[in-house]
Amino acid sequence: MVFTLHRYILRELLKVFVPAAIALTLILSLGSILRPVQEYGVGPGQVVNLMGYFLPIVLTFVLPMAALFAAALVYGRFASDNELDACRASGISLLTLVYPGLALAIIVAIANLILSFQVVPTFVHRAERSLKANAKQILFRNIQRKGFYGLPPESRYMIYADQANPKKNTLSGVIITEVKNNQIKEVITAERTKIYFNPQEKFNEVQIIAYNTYQIGAEGERWFDFGELSLRMEFGSLLGDDIKFKKIGEMKKIRDLDLTLFYPIAKLARQIYSQFTAESLAEDISGRITDEPNSFYKLYSAEKLVEFTAGHCNMAEEKEIELSEDVVVVEYDAATKKRLRTLECQKASLHLEGDEMAPTLTMELDNPKWKRVDGPEGVAMGWFRIRGLIIPKTVRDVANKFATEDGLDAKKLASKSSKLKKGQSLKLSRLQNDLQSEIKDTLTEIEAEIHSRLVFGIGCVSLIMIGIGLGIFLRDGHLLSAFGASSVPAAVLVVCIMMGKNITKNPDAQAGSGIVLMWAGLVVLSLLAIMLFRRLLKN
């Protein structure tokens, strides 16, 4: 008889739980894809895929609410129809009748923990890969619809175009603006450009080749380039590389093994490595050409050997070395060592470009006078560029030692102990401060995320039990009144979790206070469920 009752109650619970879960899932799934659709302009086919990818995220919220609704409604009706009184008069205890609801609560709690710790991160990463695989489509679709597109995540580069041809990967009537610190640093116009996407593990690299460009710098300097100008930039994380989308195993690896497994930390570490390389190169050049009069510094490329000297050598902006006063550059053929030409100017610079872990150098000379070995000479109007120069091995060795031989050690890179003889720049110190903050924030966020998932998953049991108790206790009222009343403890638990996570991230808060608040919310909820059932058993 008891087994029959349990089967009957469980069947009634599922009759309410399943339709409620389906209805809530459809409603929330449509809401979850609005941001990607609006921000990235995904196509209709991708919308269907994204709904499937975001389904586990929706289910982590839908399952507890649907179970709470079913428990309050079914047990409330069971009590209001006097079926509960009949069962108790037959000698069946209230706790025995609660077993089906408890079983549903435990199943929902386990499902919620599995979803939040394993399934959700997997599906979010699949959604990320799906969007990145269609990065070309997203870029061209936005340009066709709006006439411009900002490359995520920081939208440092804005691309404007009159026409877009996705089949040929070309844009016509192009304006590219580089924005830094909310200020336009450079504007490049081009008759046409070709765009290539190079997929990487963590990001897509976008290569833009612009033809017949006209460039305007931040200080008003202007120059033409009738050849081709190549720009490389990251098409970064579209959905956000966030700790909340990491599996439990991934979070533990980041925390205990290697912090650079978290992309935002790895990106900052690469920037520090690149900036240190630039400053180390500036020191090496300065020590060679200023301490030894008439001495030349050598740089190689695949085709050329470049020797240069200057009156002064200083770090200028990010990853830029400034040469000034009587700059002399001599070009040689790399294979034959034959002298090709000499260039002279008063201002030049060296830029680190390309992969931050293996950058190349581009030398820019301002209106240089040139003279070939065979006699012709003249003046190059605007900026003259020598690309593809390789950083000397001595500088690379110093940079690798600074970052450790085996790769990037985030904690070591964040340390202020400088390997530079003249001390590090404000830019490098700022990057190291940012890395220290990012490491601290990441470690605290990992702790907060693990505990918040545990509290919410385990709290599903207490929430559903409260729903059962209130359904029975408020049986004389409207059937939905019990669900409304039981939603209040659910909101309290969610508030405790949100406040706990925010307190954990607050640097001024006492260590562990946010985590204590999360678990305190769960304890209060559990005590409320125990008190409610004690009162029901007395009555």
Summary of the structure (lengths in Angstrom):
residues: 539
radius of gyration: 32.1
end to end distance: 23.8
largest distance: 115.3
contacts: 1721
relative contact order: 0.09
helix: 54%
strand: 24%
